[in-house]
Amino acid sequence: MSAKRIVFTGGSGKAGQHAVSYLLDKGHEVLNLDLSPSLNPAVHTLKVDLTQSGQVFNGISSHFRLTQPFREPLDQPPDAVIHFAAIARNMIVSDDETFRVNTLAAYNVIEAACKLGVKKIVIASSVTVYGVTFAEGDVDYPSFPVDESVDTNPMDTYALSKLCCETVARGFARKYGVDIYVLRIGAVIAPDEYDEAFAGYLNNPEDWKGHGWSYTDARDLGQMCNLCVAKDGLGFQIFNATNDEVTHHLSTKELLEKLCKSTPITREMGTREAPLTNRKIKELLGFQEEHRWQRYVSSP
Ligand SMILES: NC(=O)c1ccc[n+]([C@@H]2O[C@H](COP(=O)([O-])OP(=O)(O)OC[C@H]3O[C@@H](n4cnc5c(N)ncnc54)[C@H](O)[C@@H]3O)[C@@H](O)[C@H]2O)c1
């Protein structure tokens, strides 16, 4: 793939910083739109409040770097916009503010990108839309594997906001005939978080139903973003953006039999296939996991 010009929102955040690094390593030019500065000196951050439509139109049509004089042509829309910025879970701010920021920011980014002629938009959604992670009490997944066709019926504000963003994305993809790919991201594990995260997954698997015994390596998420930018022509698509394998030493079948006996299984699953399956992103975009958890976690 030739180098692309990519506007990335939320590139200063936990997941965004790894995705931006991956895209830069692949030779792309990236402009970060975020309220906070990025720790990465290789990317220019424009301080933008994405809930303000004017700032979003400006940001997406901005120069990518500060030079004296400016040398970039002014009439070229970015090749892609990747929207990660959000209030990334419940209980950071009040529920109404989570809903306001997440829905308005996504609407503004998608609208501005479409109206400015961007042909590829990638949106960070979440596996919380399946309704288990932040449910009131213990609820079951409708069935396993949890693929993109499984019903999304969440009751919490964060997941509801993400579902609204998916609906906005679908409508704009239809209206403008552009590609908008939604990534339903799992619990993001940064490189330094493996020990702590997997101590929980391995020792107390019953506590991790909300993650669907799946995870998303922050660097592999970068690869998924890159693949989304590379593959054109799929229109509106939703992908579970999770890694390959179940987050336990037990096989998928053994783990689900032990912890979710009554949940129906709708097809034969791979021996270690993640219950929140990434089969679609592997088949359609060619995702190949580089960071399987067993590389970083040795003890049982
Ligand atoms: N971290 C996870 O485990 C996880 C799981 C599933 C989905 N996601 C989604 O992935 C995306 C990235 O998550 P993260 O963990 O990196 O979150 P994060 O909180 O670390 O980063 C979010 C970034 O968005 C920016 N931001 C927030 N509001 C903004 C606004 N109004 N204008 C401009 N910038 C704003 C913040 O400054 C921050 O840098 C989010 O959309 C999140 O909902 C994350």
PDBQT file of the ligand as one rigid body, heavy atoms in Angstrom, charges set to zero:
ROOT
HETATM    1  N1  LIG A 401      -9.348   0.969  26.262  1.00  0.00    +0.000 N 
HETATM    2  C1  LIG A 401     -10.182  -0.032  26.018  1.00  0.00    +0.000 C 
HETATM    3  O1  LIG A 401     -10.073  -1.118  26.639  1.00  0.00    +0.000 OA
HETATM    4  C2  LIG A 401     -11.239   0.106  24.938  1.00  0.00    +0.000 A 
HETATM    5  C3  LIG A 401     -12.068  -0.999  24.685  1.00  0.00    +0.000 A 
HETATM    6  C4  LIG A 401     -13.037  -0.872  23.694  1.00  0.00    +0.000 A 
HETATM    7  C5  LIG A 401     -13.174   0.301  22.963  1.00  0.00    +0.000 A 
HETATM    8  N2  LIG A 401     -12.353   1.360  23.254  1.00  0.00    +0.000 N 
HETATM    9  C6  LIG A 401     -12.530   2.595  22.469  1.00  0.00    +0.000 C 
HETATM   10  O2  LIG A 401     -11.291   2.871  21.823  1.00  0.00    +0.000 OA
HETATM   11  C7  LIG A 401     -11.086   4.277  21.743  1.00  0.00    +0.000 C 
HETATM   12  C8  LIG A 401      -9.767   4.662  22.392  1.00  0.00    +0.000 C 
HETATM   13  O3  LIG A 401      -9.800   4.254  23.759  1.00  0.00    +0.000 OA
HETATM   14  P1  LIG A 401      -8.591   4.603  24.751  1.00  0.00    +0.000 P 
HETATM   15  O4  LIG A 401      -8.530   3.513  25.754  1.00  0.00    +0.000 OA
HETATM   16  O5  LIG A 401      -7.374   4.948  23.974  1.00  0.00    +0.000 OA
HETATM   17  O6  LIG A 401      -9.184   5.895  25.484  1.00  0.00    +0.000 OA
HETATM   18  P2  LIG A 401      -8.369   7.055  26.208  1.00  0.00    +0.000 P 
HETATM   19  O7  LIG A 401      -9.292   7.645  27.225  1.00  0.00    +0.000 OA
HETATM   20  O8  LIG A 401      -7.050   6.578  26.668  1.00  0.00    +0.000 OA
HETATM   21  O9  LIG A 401      -8.140   8.109  25.040  1.00  0.00    +0.000 OA
HETATM   22  C9  LIG A 401      -9.210   8.859  24.519  1.00  0.00    +0.000 C 
HETATM   23  C10 LIG A 401      -8.636  10.121  23.927  1.00  0.00    +0.000 C 
HETATM   24  O10 LIG A 401      -9.736  10.911  23.436  1.00  0.00    +0.000 OA
HETATM   25  C11 LIG A 401      -9.478  12.264  23.740  1.00  0.00    +0.000 C 
HETATM   26  N3  LIG A 401     -10.742  13.003  23.794  1.00  0.00    +0.000 N 
HETATM   27  C12 LIG A 401     -11.789  12.804  24.622  1.00  0.00    +0.000 A 
HETATM   28  N4  LIG A 401     -12.754  13.703  24.388  1.00  0.00    +0.000 NA
HETATM   29  C13 LIG A 401     -12.310  14.504  23.382  1.00  0.00    +0.000 A 
HETATM   30  C14 LIG A 401     -12.855  15.630  22.701  1.00  0.00    +0.000 A 
HETATM   31  N5  LIG A 401     -14.056  16.130  23.005  1.00  0.00    +0.000 N 
HETATM   32  N6  LIG A 401     -12.119  16.187  21.729  1.00  0.00    +0.000 NA
HETATM   33  C15 LIG A 401     -10.887  15.708  21.404  1.00  0.00    +0.000 A 
HETATM   34  N7  LIG A 401     -10.330  14.648  22.030  1.00  0.00    +0.000 NA
HETATM   35  C16 LIG A 401     -11.032  14.061  23.007  1.00  0.00    +0.000 A 
HETATM   36  C17 LIG A 401      -8.770  12.241  25.090  1.00  0.00    +0.000 C 
HETATM   37  O11 LIG A 401      -8.019  13.441  25.313  1.00  0.00    +0.000 OA
HETATM   38  C18 LIG A 401      -7.891  11.003  24.965  1.00  0.00    +0.000 C 
HETATM   39  O12 LIG A 401      -6.598  11.298  24.490  1.00  0.00    +0.000 OA
HETATM   40  C19 LIG A 401     -12.309   4.921  22.408  1.00  0.00    +0.000 C 
HETATM   41  O13 LIG A 401     -13.262   5.236  21.412  1.00  0.00    +0.000 OA
HETATM   42  C20 LIG A 401     -12.839   3.822  23.295  1.00  0.00    +0.000 C 
HETATM   43  O14 LIG A 401     -14.217   3.998  23.558  1.00  0.00    +0.000 OA
HETATM   44  C21 LIG A 401     -11.385   1.286  24.211  1.00  0.00    +0.000 A 
ENDROOT
TORSDOF 0
